[in-house]
Amino acid sequence: MLCDEPTGNLDTRTSAEILKLLRSIPEPGKRAVVMVTHDDHAAHYGDRIVHIRDGLIERKNPAAGREHGDDAAETRIRAAT
């Protein structure tokens, strides 16, 4: 499933519900969720972050925690691995 800014125009409560739902979808070897977002909070719901700047991968790293992030645009990947 590909999600482009899935919580972009939602209130806090609805955003949390959507993120929880997205977190429940992946199944190793069967389904994955790829979420593109600029929202640090939403980004930290995934397992891996790929930072992209000017169309190039700047760095990749596992999720540090759901409360941490930086100002760079983040592409969060929840992978079925």
N, C-alpha and C positions, 0 to 999 in steps of 0.2 A: 504494500500500500504506500503510495506517495502522498505526502501531506505538505502543502505549501502554506505556511503561516496559519495552522489550524485554529489558533486561539486569537488571531489578530484583532478581531472586532468583538470579542466576547467579554462579559463581565467576569470577575474573579471566580465566582462560584461555578459558572458554566465552564470556564477554562479548566478548572481543576477536574471537573467531571469528564471533559473531553480527554485530558491528558491521562487520566486513570484508565479510560476506555482504550486509548491507543496503547498504553502499556500492557494491556491484557491480550492484545491481538497476536503478537509474534508467537510462533511455535517453531522451535529448532528444526531445521530441515524442511519446513513447509511454508511458513509465512514470515514476512519481515515488514517492518514499518520504517520508512525513511521520512524524516521530518526536517523541513527547511524552515528556519526561524531566526529572527533577530532578538527574540525574547530569551534572556539568560535563564529565567526560571523554567520556562518550557523546555529549553535545551537540555537541562539537567535531568530530565525524565528518561533519557536514553542511556544506552550503554557505552557509546563512543561518540566523540565529537570530532568533526573534521572542520577546521577553520579555513574558510576560503576568502581570499582578498584579491580583487581585480581579476577574477576568473581563474586564479591559481590556488592550489592547495598550499596553505601556509604552514600548517602543522596538523598532526593527528594525535589524539590522546584519548585514553579511557576517561569515563566520567569521574570527576573528582568528588562530586557530591552535589546535591540538588540546591544548595544555597550559594554556591560559588560560581563565578564567571567573570568575563571581562567585556569590554565594550566592542570587541570585534564581532562582526556578523558571524553567527555560528550555524553550522549545519549539523544537526544532531541525527545520528543514525542509530536506530534500534535494529540490530542485525540478528538474523536467525543463524547463529553459529553454535 
